[in-house]
Amino acid sequence: MASKVLIVDDDELLNNSLNAVLSRSGYDVLSVTKGEDAIQQITEFQPDIVLMDLFLGSVTGLDLLQKLRSEKNETPVILITAFSDVGSAVRAIKLGAEDFILKPLDLEQLEILIGKTLKRKNLERRYELLKDEFQQKTGPYAIVGKSTELRKVVQTAERLARADTTVLIIGESGSGKELIARLVHEKSDRADGPFISINCGAIPKELAESELFGYERGAFTGAMDRMRQGKFELANQGTILLDEVGELTHDVQVKLLRILESKRFYRLGGAKEITVDVRIIAATNKNLKAAVEKGTFREDLYYRLNVAQLNVPSLRERVEDITLLATTFLEEFNRKFGKSIKGFSNDAVKLLEKYSWPGNVRELRNAIERVALLESDTVVKPGHFVFLSFHPGFTSSRLLDAQRVVSVPNQGIKMDEIMKEAITQTLDITGGNQIQAAKILGLTRSRLRYRMQQLKIKYEPKQDAGS
């Protein structure tokens, strides 16, 4: 989308000349001759840069500049001035003007100045977005894995990246949908533009519209200070990820559909239509087709979002990636916490691969972070993951080759034997750590010791080649 230039000069001849020259250079140009009209057009036209004469009659360029900056409007301003007014131009720069250019104008110099200013502002905007992402991110951006399931998704994502179309990414929470969306962006022609990610499920429903589309000053209580751009404007010429898109209300779904169809929308409380050039990637852990049948999600929006689909496998569907991911996370947290944990014992690897990981990669990363932070051993052992046993649906039996703790024969078995087997296998899990074994069995440590003495359990940890 062409950059917008607003020209404010009471010299109509100069105004028209600049309009013609900059329009031929590919800019979207609007010109006004009165300072009074400039503020209105800055609000409605939303220029990327303003060229403004220092003297405009009753309202000067300094007056306009002060008003803009007092309203927190950071639109870059380049002043046009005569040689005799250089002192005033310097004062204007102190007030927040980008630069000034002297009359008579050198048009080639002016275009170079405009280009440099726009480029710098774009870099500043990208820096702020990246800084915000860095502060908010919960994990590394690299896609780690060698499984066939993951490779297929990555290869499809790279192919789709080259087609500037809408993509719907489906997968469980924590499976890495945002990483796949970033890959699509980074491999596309929009890679130099911003990538904006927004979790639709995390925004209060009453704020979703203003967050996505922005608002005008006075649009609602609390919006009195200044206009605010929404995520779609910030993502202009880049990509926006609408994570958990199924959480959007019907009203917001209607506006989203309009953007998909026309690339246009209105800010909340706004009267002027905004045009953006944005690629939309949607992600969800819900069955949107079922939501359509229930009437909670618009059918027309579903089909517009589902032009191309990517299905991200859960972690339990890519078991061969678990150890690689766990090792990657361990290296990360070794650096973060100043630890030197060397790796995982064989039994720890088996445990990680047996667990179903309902929270997917996110849960695995959190688990490794907790172990790296709290444990002091040089090797990660099964007992370090005792906290996983308290996860809903994950009992101690699932640590033991996905079988029951004991098997009851037809002729029956004594209760003491069942208890002895349960305690022994639990001690195997924890590497002989009685405190952790007691937690798994729901006993106090003293009660566990009493049972071990009563049942004559003399535990000797199994040899583990990996420890």
Secondary structure as UniProt FT lines:
FT   STRAND          4..8
FT   HELIX           12..24
FT   TURN            25..26
FT   STRAND          28..32
FT   HELIX           35..45
FT   STRAND          49..53
FT   TURN            57..58
FT   HELIX           61..70
FT   TURN            71..72
FT   STRAND          77..81
FT   HELIX           83..85
FT   HELIX           86..95
FT   STRAND          99..102
FT   HELIX           107..136
FT   HELIX           148..161
FT   STRAND          167..170
FT   TURN            173..174
FT   HELIX           177..186
FT   TURN            189..192
FT   STRAND          195..199
FT   HELIX           200..202
FT   HELIX           205..207
FT   HELIX           208..213
FT   TURN            217..218
FT   TURN            221..222
FT   HELIX           231..234
FT   TURN            235..237
FT   STRAND          239..243
FT   HELIX           245..247
FT   HELIX           250..262
FT   STRAND          264..266
FT   STRAND          273..275
FT   STRAND          279..284
FT   HELIX           288..294
FT   HELIX           299..305
FT   TURN            306..307
FT   STRAND          308..311
FT   HELIX           315..317
FT   HELIX           319..321
FT   HELIX           322..337
FT   STRAND          343..344
FT   HELIX           346..354
FT   TURN            358..359
FT   HELIX           360..374
FT   STRAND          379..380
FT   HELIX           382..390
FT   TURN            392..393
FT   HELIX           396..399
FT   TURN            401..402
FT   TURN            410..411
FT   HELIX           415..429
FT   TURN            430..432
FT   HELIX           434..441
FT   HELIX           445..454
FT   TURN            455..456
FT   TURN            465..466
//
